[in-house]
Amino acid sequence: MAGHSKWANIQHRKGRQDEKRGRIFTRIIKEVTVAAKLGGADPTTNPRLRLAMDKASDANMAKDKVQEAIKRGSGQLEGVDYEEIRYEGYGIGGAAVIVDCLTDNRIRTVAEVRHAFSKFGGNLGTDGSVAFIFSHCGQMVFAPGCSEDQIMELAIEAGAEDVLTDEDGAVEVITGPNDLTSVRLALEAAGLKPEVAEVTMRPTTQTELQGDDGVRMQKLLDALEGLDDVQEVYTNAVIL
């Protein structure tokens, strides 16, 4: 079955993230803090914290920074009280965009998000305006050339919901949000390490953009991702 992920887009996104490593560290620390606040300091009983710690490990973040964030979140140290907010909107060509934020100032955040949408040709929508075309799930993507049969056998046995093959040859494993870690560990134990492993909002339809439209859409995504309060940006745009 053909997958929705585009390998070139994934590699491009990873490249942009590598350029913004300092900002990524800040976002991971926020996520660790909020995860510990909401679900407790024990990653064995807090799947969201476990995922945040895995993300910190993948980014080679110092363990003492992660532990400090856990202590702040669980109340052992004083820290900033962050609020989770989701914004939905439209980009170029009506492409759907979801923006997840962690903020200590809702008024500032909505003003910055709205400004980014309007400046780069998009529109901020209402709650629920585009979320219905996304699925909340765990997602792993393996590079082209990996054994689809081996990944499928191990992933399904470990509890994955689906295994898809992209037209580029990349293999995508879909799990429930709380099953990502266990399925990932099963695959890594067999020597299969994903290029991407995250809980995400995965689009069920796509909007393909190219030329000037693709350039404008990328500028909008970059502007949103560059905001300090933004944690994640999801879109169904595929930039060709």
N, C-alpha and C positions, 0 to 999 in steps of 0.2 A: 504494500500500500504506500502511495506517495506521501511524503511528509510535507509539512508547511515551512519548515525552517530553510533558510537559504544560507549555504555555507559561506559564501562571500560576505554576506551581511553580518554573520556571526564573527568572522575574522576581523572585519572592519570595526565592529563594535568593541572587540577585545583590544584592538590597537588603540582606539580612542581612550579606553579605560586605562591602559598602561601609561598613556600620556598624563593621566589625571590621578596618579597613584596616591598623592597626598590627600586629595578630596575623597578618594575611595576609603582610605583609612578612617577619615572622619565619619563617613556614613556607616561603616561597619561598627564603629564604637557606639554610635547612636542606636543602631539596631540591637547590639548586645545589651545595652542599657535598658531599652524598652522591653526586650524579651525577658530579661531577668525581673523587671518590675512586674510584668503581667503574669509570668508563669513560674517564678522562683529561680533560685540560683543553681539548681541541680540540673545539668543538661540531660541526665538519664531519664528525667520525668518531664522535661520541658523541650519538646521537639523544636520549637522556634529558636530557643537558645542554642541548641545543638547545631542547627543549621547556621546560625550566625557565627558560632565558634569555628565551624568548618570553613566558612567563608574567610574568616580571619586567618586561619591556618594556610589556606590556598594563597592568600595575599602576602604570606610571610610576615604577618604582624607579630610584634613582640608579645609573648604570653603575659607579661606583667601588665601591659596595657589592657589586655582583654579581661584579666582578673579584676583590675581596678574598675572597669566599666560594669562588671557583674556586681561588684560591691556597691557601686553607686545606684544601680538599678534596684537591688534588693534591699536598699536602705541602710547598709552598713557604712556607707560614706554619703556625705551630702552631694547633691548633684542637681542638674537642670531637669525640670519636669517637662518632658516632651509629649505632645499630642499628635496622634495619627490623623491625617486628613488625606482624602483622595479627591482629585479633580479629574473631570472627564471633558474631552473636547475634540475638535476636528482640526486636522492639518490640511495640507495641500491636497486638492482633489477629493476632499471629504474623508481622507484617511482618519481612522479612529486613533485617539491618543488617551492614555490613562497616566496620570501623574500621582505617584504616592509620595507623601511628605511626612516628615517628623519635624515639628516646630514648637517653639516656645512663644510664638507670636502669630496667631492665626491671621490677623489683619495684614501684617507685613507679607505673609506668605501668599495669600490670595491676590494681593496687589501685584506681586512679582510674577506670579504664574499668569495672571490675566495679561500683564504687559508683554510677556514673552510671546504668548499666543497672538496678540494683536499686532505686534511689531513684525512678526515673521509670517504673516498671512494666514493664521489660524483663528479659531474661535473657541472660547471657553464655553462648554455646554453645561447642562444641568445634571444632577445626580441620576445615574441610570441611563444616560443618553447613549453611551457606547459600551458600557460594561457587559451588556447581554451578548456581545459577539466575542467575548473572551472567556476562557476556561481557567479557573484557578487550579493549578496542578504543579507537580514536580516534573522537571524536564532535564534530561541529560542528552548531550549531543556528542557523538563519537565521530572522529575524522573519517573522511572517505578512505576506503581501503581496509577498514576493520571488518571482521567477520560478522555479517548480519545474522547468520544462523546461530553462531555461538552466543552473541549478545541476546538474541531473542530467547533462546533456551534458558539461559541463566536469569535473564530479567523477569520473564514470566514466572519462573519457578520461585523467584524471590518476592513476587507480589506486584510486579509492574502491571499497569492497565493496558498498555499497548506498545508496540515497537514499529516504527515507521522508517522507510527509506526515502531520502530526498533524491531529487533528480541529479544532484551533484555527487551522490554516493555516500553522503553522510548518513549516519544511523541515529535516530532519535528515539529515546525511551521516555514514555510518559508514565507517571506514577501519581498516586494521591499525594496531596501536599505533605502529609505526615509520614509517608512511606519512602520519601526520597533517600534519606540517609541509609536505611536498611538495604534498599536495592543497590545503592551506590557501593556500599561496603561489599556486598556479594559479588558485584562485577569487578571491583578493584582487587578482591582476593584472588580472582582468576587472571589478574594481569591486564584487565581492561579498564583503562583510566579515561574518563570523559574529558573532553575539552571544555565543556560547559556543564555545570550541575547546579541547579537553582530551583527554588520555588518561584513560579512566575505566573503571569496572566498571559496565556497563550491564545492568540487569535484563531478563530474558527473560519474566518474568511480573510482574504488579502486584497489590498489595493496596490497595484503595481505602478510605480512612478519612474520616469526616466527623464533625461535631459534637464532642462531648467526646473521642471517640477521636482525632480529628485534632489537637485541642489538646494532648492528652497525648503524642501521638507527636512533635509539634513541640518540646515541652519536652525530651523525651529527646534528639532530634537536636541541639538547641541546647546541652544539657549536654555531650554528647560533643564537639561542635565547639569548645566553650569550653575544653577541656583543652589545656594547653600542649604536650603530647607528641603530640597528634593532628594529622595532616596532612590526611586526607580522611575523610569519612564518606559511604558509599554505602548507599542503601536502595531497596527496591522499593515503598515506601509512596507512594501518591499521595494527598495531603491535599486534599480537595474543599472 
